[in-house]
Amino acid sequence: MTSGTLRVIVVDDHTVMRAGVIALLAGDPDIEIVGEAADGLAALELVDRYAPDVALVDLRMPVLDGVATTTEIVARHPRTRVLILTTYDTDADIERGVEAGAIGYLLKDTTREQLADAIRAAARGETVLAPRVAEKLVARMRQPAPVPLTARETDVLNAVADGLTNAEIGKRLVIAEATVKTHLLRLFAKLDVNDRTHAVVVALERGLLRRAPGRPR
């Protein structure tokens, strides 16, 4: 390693993606790939061993996901900057990554030059965001504060995510079908949507649902 070279690790559970990122950066004299890992736990071992300047971390991985990995790296090795590099750009994913302590959030359609520049900027302590991610964050900041859901509305929303009909929701929650419809109308208004499917999608983006939904009917 020459003086001024940035030490980087690449963390992604897809072998081809890891190889592609490493190949993209191979010709850059300022960047040295010192390790690669297929999950977050292995990534922590690499950080412990090499103390890299930057860790490129995928968001969704087995064993330990990108958010948990980022949290651990930031806590244990604050000098290692974490750049999320993922295909996911929902509001909930972005917020989780940033809140975990990532200094940047990039998407996998970034170019070689953009990726290399982002690594350099991250190493300097500068925040780096993909344009689409920055747009989403700005748009989210401009939105009025969301109206909180009641416990019963959350129950109804989860039932919708399970794919239940209004009648089935009523049976599960022991309420009248008309009451279910009333709760749905209030949910639609609070989430600014017009149908059940979009209610689930928006709820997932806002972190109101933390699991994979069924198929709303």
C-alpha positions in Angstrom: 0.0 0.0 0.0 1.4 3.4 -1.0 1.0 6.5 1.1 -2.5 8.1 0.6 -4.1 4.9 -0.7 -7.6 4.3 0.7 -8.2 0.8 2.2 -11.6 -0.6 1.2 -13.6 -3.7 1.9 -16.5 -4.9 -0.2 -19.4 -6.6 1.6 -22.2 -8.2 -0.5 -23.8 -11.7 -0.4 -23.7 -11.9 -4.3 -20.4 -13.2 -5.5 -20.8 -11.7 -9.0 -21.6 -8.3 -7.5 -18.6 -8.4 -5.2 -16.4 -9.3 -8.1 -17.9 -6.6 -10.3 -17.3 -3.9 -7.7 -13.7 -5.1 -7.1 -13.1 -5.1 -10.9 -14.5 -1.6 -11.2 -12.1 -0.3 -8.6 -9.1 -2.4 -9.5 -7.5 0.2 -11.8 -7.8 3.1 -9.4 -4.3 3.9 -7.9 -5.9 5.6 -4.9 -8.0 2.6 -3.8 -6.9 -0.8 -2.5 -9.4 -3.6 -1.9 -8.1 -5.2 1.3 -10.9 -7.7 1.8 -14.3 -9.0 0.8 -17.2 -10.6 2.7 -20.5 -12.3 1.9 -22.3 -11.3 5.2 -22.1 -8.8 7.9 -20.5 -11.0 10.5 -17.6 -11.7 8.2 -17.4 -8.0 7.4 -16.9 -7.2 11.1 -14.0 -9.6 11.2 -12.4 -7.9 8.2 -12.9 -4.5 9.9 -11.3 -5.8 13.1 -8.4 -7.1 11.1 -7.7 -4.4 8.6 -9.3 -1.2 10.0 -10.2 -0.1 6.4 -10.9 3.6 5.6 -14.2 2.7 3.9 -16.6 -0.3 3.9 -18.9 -0.8 1.0 -21.9 -2.6 2.5 -24.9 -4.2 0.8 -28.2 -3.6 2.7 -29.8 -7.0 2.6 -27.5 -9.9 3.5 -27.7 -13.2 5.5 -26.4 -13.7 9.1 -26.1 -9.9 9.8 -27.8 -7.4 7.5 -26.4 -4.1 6.3 -28.1 -2.0 8.9 -26.9 -4.1 11.8 -23.4 -4.3 10.2 -23.3 -0.6 9.8 -24.3 0.0 13.5 -21.6 -2.4 14.7 -18.9 -0.9 12.5 -19.7 2.7 13.5 -19.7 1.7 17.2 -16.5 -0.4 17.1 -14.5 1.4 14.5 -15.6 5.0 14.1 -12.8 5.8 11.7 -14.1 3.3 9.2 -16.7 5.1 7.0 -19.7 3.0 5.8 -21.1 3.4 2.3 -24.3 1.5 1.7 -24.3 0.1 -1.8 -27.6 -1.5 -2.7 -30.4 -1.8 -5.2 -33.0 -0.8 -2.6 -34.1 2.9 -2.5 -37.4 2.9 -0.5 -37.8 5.6 2.1 -37.7 3.0 4.9 -34.5 1.4 3.6 -32.7 4.8 3.2 -33.7 6.0 6.7 -32.6 2.8 8.3 -29.2 2.9 6.6 -28.6 6.6 7.5 -29.9 6.2 11.0 -27.5 3.3 11.5 -24.6 5.7 10.9 -23.8 5.2 7.2 -22.0 8.2 5.8 -23.4 7.6 2.3 -26.1 5.7 0.4 -25.4 4.6 -3.2 -27.3 2.5 -5.7 -25.8 -0.3 -7.7 -26.3 1.5 -11.0 -23.6 4.0 -10.1 -20.7 4.4 -12.5 -17.0 3.5 -11.8 -16.1 7.2 -11.6 -19.0 8.0 -9.2 -18.2 5.1 -7.0 -14.5 6.0 -6.8 -15.3 9.6 -6.1 -17.8 8.6 -3.4 -15.2 6.4 -1.7 -12.8 9.4 -1.6 -15.5 11.7 -0.3 -16.6 9.3 2.4 -13.0 8.8 3.5 -12.8 12.6 4.0 -16.0 12.5 6.1 -18.3 13.9 3.5 -21.9 12.6 3.1 -22.5 10.9 -0.2 -26.0 10.2 -1.6 -27.1 8.8 -5.0 -29.2 11.5 -6.7 -32.5 9.5 -6.4 -31.8 8.9 -2.7 -31.1 12.6 -2.2 -34.4 13.5 -4.0 -36.3 11.1 -1.8 -34.8 12.5 1.4 -35.6 16.1 0.4 -39.1 15.2 -0.6 -39.6 13.4 2.7 -38.4 16.4 4.7 -40.8 18.6 2.9 -43.8 16.4 3.7 -45.9 17.3 6.7 -45.4 15.2 9.8 -47.4 11.9 9.4 -50.5 11.4 11.5 -49.9 8.5 13.9 -52.0 5.4 13.5 -54.1 4.1 16.3 -53.5 0.6 17.7 -56.7 -0.6 16.0 -55.7 1.0 12.6 -52.4 -0.8 12.9 -54.2 -4.1 13.5 -56.4 -3.5 10.4 -53.4 -2.6 8.3 -51.6 -5.8 9.3 -54.7 -7.8 8.4 -54.8 -6.1 5.0 -51.1 -7.0 4.6 -52.0 -10.6 5.3 -54.5 -10.5 2.4 -57.7 -10.7 4.4 -61.0 -9.4 3.2 -63.1 -6.9 5.2 -65.2 -9.8 6.5 -62.2 -11.8 7.5 -60.6 -8.8 9.2 -63.8 -8.3 11.2 -63.7 -11.9 12.3 -60.1 -11.7 13.3 -60.5 -8.5 15.3 -64.0 -9.3 16.5 -65.5 -6.1 15.1 -68.3 -5.4 12.6 -67.4 -5.3 8.9 -68.8 -1.7 8.7 -66.2 -0.8 11.4 -63.5 -2.3 9.4 -64.5 -0.1 6.4 -64.4 2.9 8.7 -60.9 2.1 9.8 -59.8 1.6 6.2 -61.2 5.0 5.2 -59.2 6.6 8.0 -56.1 4.7 7.0 -56.4 5.8 3.4 -56.7 9.4 4.5 -53.7 9.2 6.8 -51.5 7.5 4.3 -52.9 9.6 1.4 -53.8 6.6 -0.7 -56.9 5.4 -2.5 -56.8 1.6 -2.2 -55.7 -1.3 0.0 -52.6 -2.2 -2.1 -51.1 1.3 -1.9 -51.9 1.5 1.8 -49.7 -1.6 2.4 -46.9 -0.2 0.0 -46.8 3.2 1.7 -47.0 1.6 5.2 -43.9 -0.5 4.3 -42.0 2.5 3.0 -42.8 4.4 6.2 -41.8 1.5 8.4 -45.3 0.9 9.7 -45.1 -2.7 8.6 -41.9 -4.6 9.3 -42.5 -7.8 7.4 -43.2 -9.1 3.9 -47.0 -8.6 3.2 -49.4 -11.0 1.7 -51.5 -10.0 -1.3 -54.1 -7.4 -0.3 -57.4 -8.2 -1.8 
